[in-house]
């Protein structure tokens, strides 16, 4: 479908009626309210949008969220011919209105029809979880590029791709349904056959993925996040929204150490969805138990659920190389080894962190679940070269003062990052520079501090997309959650200045002049010259803006700020 899409207003009203969304149709010029589709005027719609700034000839507008009616002024003279909303706006605009029960559901259904149902022409792989969605999506996308000769698209919080190669910036984890379906149509016009999507909890809460069915979906992990008045009122609601992906997929990939695993497998059983479990083991664990014992002890799912595969990653001592083996668990519990599978191999992963090994394992399982096998050398090349912007980006500084930039922004991700640094470095002195977003995910503020107390010695609290909240107040609230009195904390609202302060004080630790506490307070000793100091700049990743007072304000970026701080300490040489 490469021609100009078009739907008549009557067809659009029929769609809302078909899905039992229609309340009434308001025809202000006839001063009439009706449910009779035949009364709808013959108007062709050639453009659909939810943004009043995007109105031109023959436009249908979806009115959603906290909409200000003044934005409707004079839009009928700029091409607006009708709107879909949950209330009547005929007081503000003299065009037909289709009033529906749920504008998000209506937008999804109408957009799918308008763009010719591209979601039905694609093999779509969905990825959800609290942490790791973007990394897993990037790895899956990179592997699928090799499997499909670059006929794969990507919709993620970091980047969008509709032609198989060109990456564009993204603004939402899961785009609005209208945008997703438009991009799916663009992807199909480019010959794309497969699509990798990150799926947020909000995607199901407000209907961004209504009508989208996945060939395979991955559930990575779950922990409290996005709990706020404008997101999820409770953790139960957050988890429930995440779980909806299970009833909308042909098969499920899930990490065997995921919390609420039994609940997830019960969902899969009720939806008759087969499950592949992914599990990470050390060499010692692998040799310590048979596969059957491991399944019984660690997976402990519902015995009636169809377990399609168990994918195990065995981590070598250096925590970088891994071998993955696939097993098939037949109905009834008999275990047989699957041979000659792409998953039985030994590969090197470019990304730091055991959690990224888990992400890579899920990516391989996703590829396998939709029928692909890849030559080991190709897999090894992809996994050893694929990097994700703003994820575990390491800057190596002089005198063993390194910095790691990461998007970590909640308890689970910050905790995993700190523990990975503790494994990667020998007895590191960890400094965290962090903030928390304004107006949403309020539970993150305490969660980030709890994670910092698991291994950091100093925390510098700063700004991270404070939006309409006061960044100083956010930082003070976070500071109030500190219960470990050995953890040094300070507040520097300017983020670049906070990073510069962290670098300055890290080097001052070498001289014994830092305001940060010495490593060994009991002995009163300073750090040795070889003791690694690691600064964790978390929350922003590679972003070049701050969200302040509802606007995107340019920001130098964490990488540039840290580079400047290094130069101030040692000139051009880090």
Buried (B, 14 or more C-beta within 10 A) or exposed (E): EEEEBEBBBBBBBBBBBEBEBBBBBBBBEEEEBBEEBEBBBEBEBBBBBBEBEEBEEBBBBBBBEEBEEEBBEEBBEEBBBBBBBBEBBBEBBEBBBBBBEBBBBBBBBBBBBBBBBBBEBBBBBBBBBBBBBBBBBBBBBBBBBBBBEBBBBBBBBBBBBBBBEEBEEBEBBBBBBBBBBBBBBBBBEBEBBBBBBBBBBBBBBBBBBBBBBBBBBBBBBBBBBBBBEEBBEEBEBBBBBBBBBBEBBBBBBBBBBBBBBEBBBBBBBEEEBBBBBBBBBBEEBBEEBEBEEBBEEBBEBBEEBBBBBBBBBBBEEEBBBBBBBBBBBEEEEEBEEBEEBBBBBEBBBBBBBBBBBBBBBBBBBBBBBBEBEBEEEEBBBBBBEBEBBBBBBBBEBEBBBBBBBBBBBBBBBBBBBBBBBBEBBEEBBBBBBBBBBBBBBBBBBBBBBBBBBBBBBBBBBBBBBBBEBEBEEBBEBBBEBBEEEEBBBBBBBEBBBBBBBBBBBBBBBBEEEBEBBBBEEEEEEBBEEEBBBBBBBBBBBBBBEBBBEEEEEEBBBBBEBBBBBBEEBEEEEB
